[in-house]
Amino acid sequence: MDRDFLIDLFAPFGPVTIRRMFSGFGVSADGVNFALVLRGTIYLRADPDSLARFEAEGATPFQYQTRAKTVTVASYWQLPERLYDDPDELAEWARAALQAAQRAALKKRGKAGKRTIKKAATKRRTKAAQAT
């Protein structure tokens, strides 16, 4: 799979950015990565809101081997084969994947913000304890 193929495949979804990532590509829209292309397979971002749809299609999560074990990346699931021939439905799945990626980004930002608040509170308590 090359960039031109991916751009054409996702055209009904809308404009996408294709970037080299690992040994394949990352596919993003609006600055949010929602798909991976590795070893000739497209994986879309999934979350609890969309996971049942992938499971119903018999899709599998992205996996890779290390020397010690098989690692499963449960947030990216294989694009069902039938969608390569159905651009309108593929666009629908891509929109759902983008929404899952956006939800994950918001959740991640929220956790980062909480850590920053906790660090600031810890600093204030430390300074107050040192002052007494």
PABA-947148 format. One record per atom (N, C-alpha, C): residue in three letters; atom name; x, y, z. Coordinates in nm, 4 decimals, padded with zeros to 6 digits. Each point is the difference from the previous one (the first is absolute). Last residue first. Layout:
+------+------+----------+----------+----------+
! resn ! name !        X !        Y !        Z !
+------+------+----------+----------+----------+
!  ALA !   CA !        X !        Y !        Z !
...
+------+------+----------+----------+----------+
REM end
This chain:
+------+------+----------+----------+----------+
! resn ! name !        X !        Y !        Z !
+------+------+----------+----------+----------+
!  THR !    N !  00.7098 !  02.6413 !  05.7773 !
!  THR !   CA ! -00.0359 ! -00.0080 !  00.1430 !
!  THR !    C !  00.1096 ! -00.0551 !  00.0834 !
!  ALA !    N !  00.0245 !  00.0439 ! -00.4813 !
!  ALA !   CA ! -00.0129 !  00.1341 !  00.0574 !
!  ALA !    C ! -00.0300 ! -00.0047 !  00.1504 !
!  GLN !    N !  00.0194 ! -00.3935 ! -00.2710 !
!  GLN !   CA !  00.1350 !  00.0539 !  00.0189 !
!  GLN !    C ! -00.0056 !  00.1352 !  00.0680 !
!  ALA !    N ! -00.4044 ! -00.2081 ! -00.1232 !
!  ALA !   CA !  00.0635 ! -00.0776 !  00.1079 !
!  ALA !    C !  00.1401 !  00.0535 !  00.0311 !
!  ALA !    N ! -00.2356 !  00.1860 ! -00.3611 !
!  ALA !   CA ! -00.0660 !  00.0370 !  00.1245 !
!  ALA !    C !  00.0637 ! -00.0735 !  00.1179 !
!  LYS !    N !  00.1464 ! -00.1108 ! -00.4325 !
!  LYS !   CA !  00.0439 !  00.1349 !  00.0353 !
!  LYS !    C ! -00.0598 !  00.0440 !  00.1320 !
!  THR !    N ! -00.1463 ! -00.4090 ! -00.1723 !
!  THR !   CA !  00.1409 ! -00.0102 !  00.0357 !
!  THR !    C !  00.0536 !  00.1361 !  00.0439 !
!  ARG !    N ! -00.4373 ! -00.0227 ! -00.1712 !
!  ARG !   CA !  00.0068 ! -00.0634 !  00.1326 !
!  ARG !    C !  00.1442 ! -00.0092 !  00.0477 !
!  ARG !    N ! -00.0711 !  00.1636 ! -00.4353 !
!  ARG !   CA ! -00.0517 !  00.0962 !  00.0981 !
!  ARG !    C !  00.0093 ! -00.0587 !  00.1408 !
!  LYS !    N !  00.1164 ! -00.2815 ! -00.3576 !
!  LYS !   CA !  00.0999 !  00.1060 !  00.0169 !
!  LYS !    C ! -00.0456 !  00.0996 !  00.1076 !
!  THR !    N ! -00.3046 ! -00.3307 ! -00.1295 !
!  THR !   CA !  00.1093 ! -00.0592 !  00.0776 !
!  THR !    C !  00.1086 !  00.1036 !  00.0265 !
!  ALA !    N ! -00.3538 !  00.1217 ! -00.2828 !
!  ALA !   CA ! -00.0477 ! -00.0110 !  00.1383 !
!  ALA !    C !  00.1096 ! -00.0572 !  00.0902 !
!  ALA !    N !  00.0862 !  00.0203 ! -00.4602 !
!  ALA !   CA ! -00.0047 !  00.1356 !  00.0555 !
!  ALA !    C ! -00.0439 ! -00.0039 !  00.1461 !
!  LYS !    N ! -00.0061 ! -00.4042 ! -00.2399 !
!  LYS !   CA !  00.1375 !  00.0446 !  00.0219 !
!  LYS !    C !  00.0024 !  00.1376 !  00.0651 !
!  LYS !    N ! -00.4175 ! -00.1706 ! -00.1316 !
!  LYS !   CA !  00.0524 ! -00.0728 !  00.1162 !
!  LYS !    C !  00.1424 !  00.0443 !  00.0318 !
!  ILE !    N ! -00.1995 !  00.1739 ! -00.3873 !
!  ILE !   CA ! -00.0658 !  00.0551 !  00.1189 !
!  ILE !    C !  00.0543 ! -00.0679 !  00.1257 !
!  THR !    N !  00.1439 ! -00.1695 ! -00.4098 !
!  THR !   CA !  00.0557 !  00.1334 !  00.0197 !
!  THR !    C ! -00.0582 !  00.0637 !  00.1255 !
!  ARG !    N ! -00.1770 ! -00.4110 ! -00.1389 !
!  ARG !   CA !  00.1363 ! -00.0181 !  00.0531 !
!  ARG !    C !  00.0634 !  00.1347 !  00.0296 !
!  LYS !    N ! -00.4184 !  00.0013 ! -00.2094 !
!  LYS !   CA ! -00.0126 ! -00.0420 !  00.1395 !
!  LYS !    C !  00.1371 ! -00.0189 !  00.0632 !
!  GLY !    N ! -00.0186 !  00.0938 ! -00.4594 !
!  GLY !   CA ! -00.0388 !  00.1166 !  00.0783 !
!  GLY !    C ! -00.0123 ! -00.0328 !  00.1475 !
!  ALA !    N !  00.0780 ! -00.3492 ! -00.3006 !
!  ALA !   CA !  00.1199 !  00.0836 !  00.0097 !
!  ALA !    C ! -00.0297 !  00.1234 !  00.0835 !
!  LYS !    N ! -00.3585 ! -00.2824 ! -00.0977 !
!  LYS !   CA !  00.0905 ! -00.0631 !  00.0960 !
!  LYS !    C !  00.1258 !  00.0839 !  00.0183 !
!  GLY !    N ! -00.3048 !  00.1403 ! -00.3266 !
!  GLY !   CA ! -00.0593 !  00.0144 !  00.1332 !
!  GLY !    C !  00.0890 ! -00.0598 !  00.1069 !
!  ARG !    N !  00.1162 ! -00.0566 ! -00.4515 !
!  ARG !   CA !  00.0227 !  00.1383 !  00.0428 !
!  ARG !    C ! -00.0547 !  00.0229 !  00.1395 !
!  LYS !    N ! -00.0880 ! -00.4156 ! -00.1953 !
!  LYS !   CA !  00.1429 !  00.0121 !  00.0297 !
!  LYS !    C !  00.0335 !  00.1408 !  00.0495 !
!  LYS !    N ! -00.4353 ! -00.0819 ! -00.1531 !
!  LYS !   CA !  00.0223 ! -00.0718 !  00.1251 !
!  LYS !    C !  00.1457 !  00.0131 !  00.0444 !
!  LEU !    N ! -00.1176 !  00.1716 ! -00.4184 !
!  LEU !   CA ! -00.0591 !  00.0803 !  00.1070 !
!  LEU !    C !  00.0247 ! -00.0631 !  00.1361 !
!  ALA !    N !  00.1355 ! -00.2424 ! -00.3785 !
!  ALA !   CA !  00.0849 !  00.1189 !  00.0175 !
!  ALA !    C ! -00.0538 !  00.0887 !  00.1117 !
!  ALA !    N ! -00.2549 ! -00.3739 ! -00.1280 !
!  ALA !   CA !  00.1220 ! -00.0423 !  00.0693 !
!  ALA !    C !  00.0921 !  00.1190 !  00.0263 !
!  ARG !    N ! -00.3863 !  00.0722 ! -00.2562 !
!  ARG !   CA ! -00.0367 ! -00.0270 !  00.1394 !
!  ARG !    C !  00.1228 ! -00.0395 !  00.0810 !
!  GLN !    N !  00.0601 !  00.0553 ! -00.4610 !
!  GLN !   CA ! -00.0227 !  00.1300 !  00.0647 !
!  GLN !    C ! -00.0389 ! -00.0183 !  00.1466 !
!  ALA !    N !  00.0444 ! -00.3848 ! -00.2664 !
!  ALA !   CA !  00.1317 !  00.0610 !  00.0223 !
!  ALA !    C ! -00.0139 !  00.1351 !  00.0699 !
!  ALA !    N ! -00.3937 ! -00.2177 ! -00.1306 !
!  ALA !   CA !  00.0645 ! -00.0772 !  00.1074 !
!  ALA !    C !  00.1361 !  00.0608 !  00.0338 !
!  GLN !    N ! -00.2273 !  00.1810 ! -00.3673 !
!  GLN !   CA ! -00.0670 !  00.0374 !  00.1249 !
!  GLN !    C !  00.0611 ! -00.0745 !  00.1191 !
!  LEU !    N !  00.1514 ! -00.1156 ! -00.4263 !
!  LEU !   CA !  00.0465 !  00.1348 !  00.0344 !
!  LEU !    C ! -00.0642 !  00.0456 !  00.1307 !
!  ALA !    N ! -00.1480 ! -00.4048 ! -00.1767 !
!  ALA !   CA !  00.1376 ! -00.0141 !  00.0496 !
!  ALA !    C !  00.0573 !  00.1356 !  00.0404 !
!  ALA !    N ! -00.4222 ! -00.0099 ! -00.2050 !
!  ALA !   CA ! -00.0096 ! -00.0576 !  00.1350 !
!  ALA !    C !  00.1388 ! -00.0157 !  00.0623 !
!  ARG !    N ! -00.0190 !  00.1414 ! -00.4461 !
!  ARG !   CA ! -00.0526 !  00.1058 !  00.0876 !
!  ARG !    C ! -00.0112 ! -00.0499 !  00.1444 !
!  ALA !    N !  00.1216 ! -00.3140 ! -00.3250 !
!  ALA !   CA !  00.1099 !  00.0941 !  00.0234 !
!  ALA !    C ! -00.0458 !  00.1148 !  00.0907 !
!  TRP !    N ! -00.3217 ! -00.3097 ! -00.1462 !
!  TRP !   CA !  00.0895 ! -00.0624 !  00.0983 !
!  TRP !    C !  00.1163 !  00.0932 !  00.0342 !
!  GLU !    N ! -00.2869 !  00.1401 ! -00.3406 !
!  GLU !   CA ! -00.0730 ! -00.0021 !  00.1267 !
!  GLU !    C !  00.0867 ! -00.0597 !  00.1122 !
!  ALA !    N !  00.1638 ! -00.0110 ! -00.4377 !
!  ALA !   CA !  00.0026 !  00.1381 !  00.0504 !
!  ALA !    C ! -00.0713 !  00.0087 !  00.1340 !
!  LEU !    N ! -00.0192 ! -00.4059 ! -00.2301 !
!  LEU !   CA !  00.1353 !  00.0208 !  00.0536 !
!  LEU !    C !  00.0105 !  00.1404 !  00.0589 !
!  GLU !    N ! -00.3896 ! -00.1041 ! -00.2287 !
!  GLU !   CA !  00.0011 ! -00.0587 !  00.1341 !
!  GLU !    C !  00.1380 !  00.0129 !  00.0639 !
!  ASP !    N ! -00.0421 !  00.1548 ! -00.4391 !
!  ASP !   CA ! -00.0890 !  00.0785 !  00.0869 !
!  ASP !    C ! -00.0025 ! -00.0563 !  00.1419 !
!  PRO !    N !  00.2517 ! -00.2238 ! -00.3480 !
!  PRO !   CA !  00.0596 !  00.1265 !  00.0462 !
!  PRO !    C ! -00.0891 !  00.0808 !  00.0938 !
!  ASP !    N !  00.0667 ! -00.5143 ! -00.1431 !
!  ASP !   CA ! -00.1178 !  00.0791 !  00.0351 !
!  ASP !    C !  00.0465 !  00.1343 !  00.0570 !
!  ASP !    N !  00.2922 ! -00.3685 ! -00.1184 !
!  ASP !   CA ! -00.0859 !  00.0104 ! -00.1174 !
!  ASP !    C ! -00.1259 !  00.0822 !  00.0265 !
!  TYR !    N !  00.3228 ! -00.0910 !  00.3378 !
!  TYR !   CA !  00.0853 !  00.0483 ! -00.1090 !
!  TYR !    C ! -00.0830 !  00.0213 ! -00.1268 !
!  LEU !    N ! -00.1813 ! -00.1969 !  00.4004 !
!  LEU !   CA ! -00.0093 !  00.1453 ! -00.0092 !
!  LEU !    C !  00.0907 !  00.0581 ! -00.1090 !
!  ARG !    N ! -00.0218 ! -00.4717 !  00.1328 !
!  ARG !   CA ! -00.1100 !  00.0395 ! -00.0882 !
!  ARG !    C ! -00.0076 !  00.1510 ! -00.0200 !
!  GLU !    N !  00.3178 ! -00.2104 !  00.3080 !
!  GLU !   CA !  00.0343 ! -00.0090 ! -00.1428 !
!  GLU !    C ! -00.1094 !  00.0545 ! -00.0912 !
!  PRO !    N !  00.0723 !  00.1756 !  00.5116 !
!  PRO !   CA ! -00.0587 ! -00.1153 ! -00.0684 !
!  PRO !    C !  00.0248 !  00.0059 ! -00.1511 !
!  LEU !    N !  00.3315 !  00.2171 !  00.3613 !
!  LEU !   CA ! -00.1104 !  00.0410 ! -00.0850 !
!  LEU !    C ! -00.0571 ! -00.1232 ! -00.0686 !
!  GLN !    N !  00.2657 ! -00.0135 !  00.4789 !
!  GLN !   CA !  00.0105 ! -00.0202 ! -00.1439 !
!  GLN !    C ! -00.1275 !  00.0442 ! -00.0727 !
!  TRP !    N !  00.1566 !  00.2214 !  00.4712 !
!  TRP !   CA ! -00.0580 ! -00.1243 ! -00.0496 !
!  TRP !    C !  00.0022 ! -00.0016 ! -00.1519 !
!  TYR !    N !  00.2063 !  00.2662 !  00.4812 !
!  TYR !   CA ! -00.0028 ! -00.0003 ! -00.1467 !
!  TYR !    C ! -00.0438 ! -00.1376 ! -00.0492 !
!  SER !    N !  00.0492 !  00.0971 !  00.4665 !
!  SER !   CA ! -00.0640 !  00.1226 ! -00.0467 !
!  SER !    C ! -00.0019 !  00.0118 ! -00.1530 !
!  ALA !    N !  00.2089 ! -00.3559 !  00.2775 !
!  ALA !   CA ! -00.1457 ! -00.0100 ! -00.0040 !
!  ALA !    C ! -00.0702 !  00.1246 ! -00.0516 !
!  VAL !    N !  00.4740 ! -00.2638 ! -00.0467 !
!  VAL !   CA ! -00.0341 !  00.1419 !  00.0124 !
!  VAL !    C ! -00.1516 !  00.0087 ! -00.0201 !
!  THR !    N !  00.3634 ! -00.4097 !  00.1490 !
!  THR !   CA ! -00.1250 !  00.0373 ! -00.0656 !
!  THR !    C ! -00.0284 !  00.1467 !  00.0288 !
!  VAL !    N !  00.4512 ! -00.3566 ! -00.0063 !
!  VAL !   CA ! -00.0624 !  00.1196 !  00.0569 !
!  VAL !    C ! -00.1241 !  00.0330 ! -00.0816 !
!  THR !    N !  00.3283 ! -00.4539 !  00.1099 !
!  THR !   CA ! -00.0846 !  00.0676 ! -00.0994 !
!  THR !    C ! -00.0697 !  00.1154 !  00.0707 !
!  LYS !    N !  00.4957 ! -00.2052 !  00.1572 !
!  LYS !   CA ! -00.1457 ! -00.0188 !  00.0012 !
!  LYS !    C ! -00.0660 !  00.0648 ! -00.1203 !
!  ALA !    N !  00.4915 ! -00.0235 !  00.0969 !
!  ALA !   CA ! -00.0570 ! -00.0718 !  00.1137 !
!  ALA !    C ! -00.1492 ! -00.0310 ! -00.0124 !
!  ARG !    N !  00.2684 !  00.2481 ! -00.3244 !
!  ARG !   CA !  00.0737 ! -00.1249 !  00.0248 !
!  ARG !    C ! -00.0681 ! -00.0853 !  00.1058 !
!  THR !    N ! -00.3285 !  00.3008 ! -00.2531 !
!  THR !   CA !  00.1299 !  00.0363 !  00.0549 !
!  THR !    C !  00.0746 ! -00.1317 !  00.0191 !
!  GLN !    N ! -00.4422 !  00.1425 ! -00.3325 !
!  GLN !   CA !  00.0833 ! -00.0913 !  00.0788 !
!  GLN !    C !  00.1229 !  00.0713 !  00.0549 !
!  TYR !    N ! -00.5283 !  00.1758 ! -00.1352 !
!  TYR !   CA !  00.1371 ! -00.0146 ! -00.0472 !
!  TYR !    C !  00.0775 ! -00.0863 !  00.0974 !
!  GLN !    N ! -00.5455 !  00.1783 ! -00.1598 !
!  GLN !   CA !  00.0927 ! -00.0735 !  00.0857 !
!  GLN !    C !  00.1382 !  00.0019 ! -00.0628 !
!  PHE !    N ! -00.5451 !  00.2306 ! -00.0288 !
!  PHE !   CA !  00.1389 !  00.0006 ! -00.0464 !
!  PHE !    C !  00.0868 ! -00.0735 !  00.1018 !
!  PRO !    N ! -00.5157 ! -00.1433 ! -00.0257 !
!  PRO !   CA !  00.0814 !  00.1166 !  00.0365 !
!  PRO !    C !  00.1413 ! -00.0134 ! -00.0573 !
!  THR !    N ! -00.4407 ! -00.2123 ! -00.2462 !
!  THR !   CA !  00.0938 ! -00.0276 !  00.1090 !
!  THR !    C !  00.0791 !  00.1263 !  00.0335 !
!  ALA !    N ! -00.5153 ! -00.1563 ! -00.2419 !
!  ALA !   CA !  00.1284 !  00.0704 ! -00.0086 !
!  ALA !    C !  00.0854 ! -00.0338 !  00.1213 !
!  GLY !    N ! -00.4685 ! -00.1319 ! -00.1274 !
!  GLY !   CA !  00.1077 ! -00.0979 !  00.0103 !
!  GLY !    C !  00.1384 !  00.0615 ! -00.0128 !
!  GLU !    N ! -00.4465 !  00.2157 !  00.0127 !
!  GLU !   CA !  00.0563 ! -00.0251 ! -00.1327 !
!  GLU !    C !  00.1096 ! -00.1071 !  00.0024 !
!  ALA !    N ! -00.2077 !  00.1524 !  00.4007 !
!  ALA !   CA ! -00.1070 ! -00.0586 ! -00.0808 !
!  ALA !    C !  00.0478 ! -00.0351 ! -00.1410 !
!  GLU !    N !  00.2904 !  00.2352 !  00.2960 !
!  GLU !   CA ! -00.0158 ! -00.1394 !  00.0405 !
!  GLU !    C ! -00.1062 ! -00.0699 ! -00.0838 !
!  PHE !    N !  00.0608 !  00.4612 ! -00.0609 !
!  PHE !   CA !  00.1152 ! -00.0744 ! -00.0510 !
!  PHE !    C ! -00.0143 ! -00.1482 !  00.0317 !
!  ARG !    N ! -00.3247 !  00.2841 !  00.1788 !
!  ARG !   CA ! -00.0116 ! -00.0004 ! -00.1461 !
!  ARG !    C !  00.1145 ! -00.0798 ! -00.0631 !
!  ALA !    N ! -00.0025 !  00.0902 !  00.4634 !
!  ALA !   CA ! -00.0947 ! -00.1068 ! -00.0356 !
!  ALA !    C ! -00.0148 ! -00.0132 ! -00.1515 !
!  LEU !    N !  00.2662 !  00.3600 !  00.1931 !
!  LEU !   CA !  00.0622 ! -00.1324 ! -00.0002 !
!  LEU !    C ! -00.0939 ! -00.1119 ! -00.0457 !
!  SER !    N ! -00.0661 !  00.4967 !  00.0812 !
!  SER !   CA !  00.0012 ! -00.0559 ! -00.1361 !
!  SER !    C !  00.0495 ! -00.1443 ! -00.0076 !
!  ASP !    N ! -00.0388 !  00.2675 !  00.4137 !
!  ASP !   CA ! -00.1186 !  00.0393 ! -00.0763 !
!  ASP !    C ! -00.0070 ! -00.0668 ! -00.1375 !
!  PRO !    N !  00.3820 ! -00.0556 !  00.2985 !
!  PRO !   CA ! -00.1186 ! -00.0747 !  00.0437 !
!  PRO !    C ! -00.1276 !  00.0345 ! -00.0783 !
!  ASP !    N !  00.4233 !  00.0923 ! -00.2788 !
!  ASP !   CA ! -00.0152 !  00.0186 !  00.1438 !
!  ASP !    C ! -00.1256 ! -00.0741 !  00.0431 !
!  ALA !    N !  00.3820 !  00.0678 ! -00.4527 !
!  ALA !   CA ! -00.1246 ! -00.0493 !  00.0595 !
!  ALA !    C !  00.0017 !  00.0312 !  00.1490 !
!  ARG !    N !  00.2699 !  00.1081 ! -00.5141 !
!  ARG !   CA ! -00.0096 !  00.0248 !  00.1447 !
!  ARG !    C ! -00.1364 ! -00.0478 !  00.0488 !
!  LEU !    N !  00.2216 ! -00.2295 ! -00.4364 !
!  LEU !   CA ! -00.0704 !  00.1213 !  00.0418 !
!  LEU !    C ! -00.0044 !  00.0094 !  00.1513 !
!  TYR !    N !  00.3212 ! -00.2473 ! -00.4064 !
!  TYR !   CA ! -00.0584 ! -00.0134 !  00.1338 !
!  TYR !    C ! -00.0630 !  00.1337 !  00.0371 !
!  ILE !    N !  00.1959 ! -00.2853 ! -00.4673 !
!  ILE !   CA ! -00.0477 !  00.1243 !  00.0611 !
!  ILE !    C ! -00.0658 ! -00.0339 !  00.1326 !
!  THR !    N !  00.4056 ! -00.2561 ! -00.3038 !
!  THR !   CA ! -00.1310 ! -00.0079 !  00.0631 !
!  THR !    C ! -00.0347 !  00.1349 !  00.0614 !
!  GLY !    N !  00.4299 ! -00.1373 ! -00.2048 !
!  GLY !   CA ! -00.1039 ! -00.0089 ! -00.1014 !
!  GLY !    C ! -00.1416 ! -00.0094 !  00.0542 !
!  ARG !    N !  00.3905 !  00.0622 !  00.2836 !
!  ARG !   CA !  00.0056 ! -00.1308 ! -00.0664 !
!  ARG !    C ! -00.1152 ! -00.0189 ! -00.0989 !
!  LEU !    N ! -00.1095 !  00.4047 !  00.2638 !
!  LEU !   CA !  00.1203 ! -00.0772 !  00.0296 !
!  LEU !    C ! -00.0095 ! -00.1369 ! -00.0660 !
!  VAL !    N ! -00.2514 !  00.5034 !  00.0902 !
!  VAL !   CA !  00.0148 ! -00.0928 ! -00.1114 !
!  VAL !    C !  00.1336 ! -00.0695 !  00.0218 !
!  LEU !    N ! -00.3883 !  00.2938 !  00.3128 !
!  LEU !   CA !  00.1370 ! -00.0442 ! -00.0244 !
!  LEU !    C ! -00.0024 ! -00.0926 ! -00.1199 !
!  ALA !    N ! -00.3448 !  00.4172 !  00.2237 !
!  ALA !   CA !  00.0246 ! -00.1282 ! -00.0657 !
!  ALA !    C !  00.1502 ! -00.0244 ! -00.0141 !
!  PHE !    N ! -00.1912 !  00.3985 !  00.1962 !
!  PHE !   CA ! -00.1112 ! -00.0919 !  00.0229 !
!  PHE !    C !  00.0189 ! -00.1356 ! -00.0661 !
!  ASN !    N !  00.2434 !  00.5080 !  00.1769 !
!  ASN !   CA !  00.0266 ! -00.1280 ! -00.0643 !
!  ASN !    C ! -00.1134 ! -00.0975 !  00.0339 !
!  VAL !    N ! -00.0051 !  00.5522 ! -00.0295 !
!  VAL !   CA ! -00.0208 ! -00.1138 !  00.0899 !
!  VAL !    C !  00.0211 ! -00.1294 ! -00.0778 !
!  GLY !    N ! -00.0036 !  00.4623 ! -00.1811 !
!  GLY !   CA !  00.1112 ! -00.0135 !  00.0933 !
!  GLY !    C ! -00.0110 ! -00.1163 !  00.0964 !
!  ASP !    N ! -00.3153 !  00.0877 ! -00.3590 !
!  ASP !   CA ! -00.0094 !  00.1066 !  00.1000 !
!  ASP !    C !  00.1081 ! -00.0140 !  00.1076 !
!  ALA !    N ! -00.0001 ! -00.4255 ! -00.2369 !
!  ALA !   CA ! -00.0874 !  00.1065 ! -00.0493 !
!  ALA !    C ! -00.0120 !  00.1006 !  00.1125 !
!  SER !    N !  00.3398 ! -00.4591 ! -00.1595 !
!  SER !   CA ! -00.0612 !  00.0955 !  00.0922 !
!  SER !    C ! -00.0904 !  00.0971 ! -00.0738 !
!  VAL !    N !  00.3261 ! -00.4895 ! -00.0098 !
!  VAL !   CA ! -00.1009 !  00.0750 ! -00.0752 !
!  VAL !    C ! -00.0694 !  00.0925 !  00.0996 !
!  GLY !    N !  00.4995 ! -00.2818 ! -00.0485 !
!  GLY !   CA ! -00.1067 !  00.0468 !  00.0873 !
!  GLY !    C ! -00.0941 !  00.0828 ! -00.0852 !
!  PHE !    N !  00.3614 ! -00.4167 ! -00.1481 !
!  PHE !   CA ! -00.0517 !  00.1364 ! -00.0050 !
!  PHE !    C ! -00.0975 !  00.0257 !  00.1141 !
!  GLY !    N !  00.4335 ! -00.3565 ! -00.0412 !
!  GLY !   CA ! -00.1157 !  00.0234 ! -00.0851 !
!  GLY !    C ! -00.0386 !  00.1456 ! -00.0021 !
!  SER !    N !  00.3286 ! -00.2224 !  00.2853 !
!  SER !   CA !  00.0301 ! -00.0603 ! -00.1300 !
!  SER !    C ! -00.1160 !  00.0187 ! -00.0972 !
!  PHE !    N !  00.0483 !  00.3482 !  00.3773 !
!  PHE !   CA !  00.0554 ! -00.1338 !  00.0197 !
!  PHE !    C !  00.0358 ! -00.0577 ! -00.1371 !
!  MET !    N ! -00.2303 !  00.3908 ! -00.1225 !
!  MET !   CA ! -00.0053 ! -00.0334 !  00.1415 !
!  MET !    C !  00.0469 ! -00.1437 !  00.0144 !
!  ARG !    N ! -00.0925 !  00.4420 ! -00.3767 !
!  ARG !   CA !  00.0780 ! -00.1195 !  00.0321 !
!  ARG !    C ! -00.0052 ! -00.0212 !  00.1491 !
!  ARG !    N ! -00.4066 !  00.2592 ! -00.2242 !
!  ARG !   CA !  00.1389 !  00.0208 !  00.0454 !
!  ARG !    C !  00.0670 ! -00.1337 !  00.0255 !
!  ILE !    N ! -00.4635 !  00.2710 ! -00.2291 !
!  ILE !   CA !  00.0676 ! -00.1296 !  00.0092 !
!  ILE !    C !  00.1454 !  00.0278 !  00.0371 !
!  THR !    N ! -00.5106 !  00.2597 !  00.0231 !
!  THR !   CA !  00.1444 !  00.0169 ! -00.0053 !
!  THR !    C !  00.0612 ! -00.1369 !  00.0226 !
!  VAL !    N ! -00.5066 !  00.1558 ! -00.2086 !
!  VAL !   CA !  00.0794 ! -00.0616 !  00.1054 !
!  VAL !    C !  00.1467 !  00.0343 ! -00.0217 !
!  PRO !    N ! -00.5468 !  00.1570 ! -00.1665 !
!  PRO !   CA !  00.1459 !  00.0082 ! -00.0107 !
!  PRO !    C !  00.0696 ! -00.0622 !  00.1215 !
!  GLY !    N ! -00.4731 ! -00.2034 ! -00.1036 !
!  GLY !   CA !  00.0474 !  00.1378 ! -00.0037 !
!  GLY !    C !  00.1511 !  00.0021 ! -00.0056 !
!  PHE !    N ! -00.3307 ! -00.3742 ! -00.0482 !
!  PHE !   CA !  00.0038 !  00.0477 !  00.1383 !
!  PHE !    C !  00.0344 !  00.1481 !  00.0035 !
!  PRO !    N !  00.0151 ! -00.2385 ! -00.4117 !
!  PRO !   CA ! -00.1388 !  00.0259 !  00.0409 !
!  PRO !    C ! -00.0120 !  00.0494 !  00.1456 !
!  ALA !    N !  00.4413 ! -00.1164 ! -00.1638 !
!  ALA !   CA ! -00.0571 !  00.1195 ! -00.0639 !
!  ALA !    C ! -00.1464 !  00.0237 !  00.0383 !
!  PHE !    N !  00.3324 ! -00.3693 !  00.1142 !
!  PHE !   CA ! -00.0670 !  00.0822 !  00.1003 !
!  PHE !    C ! -00.0663 !  00.1244 ! -00.0588 !
!  LEU !    N !  00.2375 ! -00.3039 ! -00.2842 !
!  LEU !   CA ! -00.0877 ! -00.0840 !  00.0806 !
!  LEU !    C ! -00.0817 !  00.0834 !  00.0995 !
!  ASP !    N !  00.3381 !  00.2100 ! -00.2633 !
!  ASP !   CA ! -00.1178 ! -00.0360 ! -00.0795 !
!  ASP !    C ! -00.1009 ! -00.0794 !  00.0823 !
!  ILE !    N !  00.4077 !  00.1005 !  00.2028 !
!  ILE !   CA ! -00.0724 !  00.1254 ! -00.0223 !
!  ILE !    C ! -00.1271 ! -00.0272 ! -00.0802 !
!  LEU !    N !  00.2942 ! -00.3602 !  00.0621 !
!  LEU !   CA ! -00.0686 !  00.0360 !  00.1248 !
!  LEU !    C ! -00.0811 !  00.1284 ! -00.0147 !
!  PHE !    N !  00.2695 ! -00.1424 ! -00.3634 !
!  PHE !   CA ! -00.1080 ! -00.0961 !  00.0217 !
!  PHE !    C ! -00.0806 !  00.0393 !  00.1235 !
!  ASP !    N !  00.3874 !  00.2475 ! -00.0872 !
!  ASP !   CA ! -00.1060 !  00.0312 ! -00.0962 !
!  ASP !    C ! -00.1194 ! -00.0936 !  00.0167 !
!  ARG !    N !  00.3927 ! -00.0764 !  00.2663 !
!  ARG !   CA ! -00.0737 !  00.1213 !  00.0376 !
!  ARG !    C ! -00.1183 !  00.0275 ! -00.0931 !
!  ASP !    N !  00.1451 ! -00.5076 !  00.0161 !
!  ASP !   CA !  00.0770 !  00.1241 ! -00.0039 !
!  ASP !    C ! -00.0910 !  00.1180 !  00.0336 !
!  MET !    N !  00.0429 ! -00.5771 !  00.0561 !
!  MET !   CA ! -00.0841 !  00.1184 !  00.0000 !
!  MET !    C !  00.0881 !  00.1241 !  00.0000 !
+------+------+----------+----------+----------+
REM end
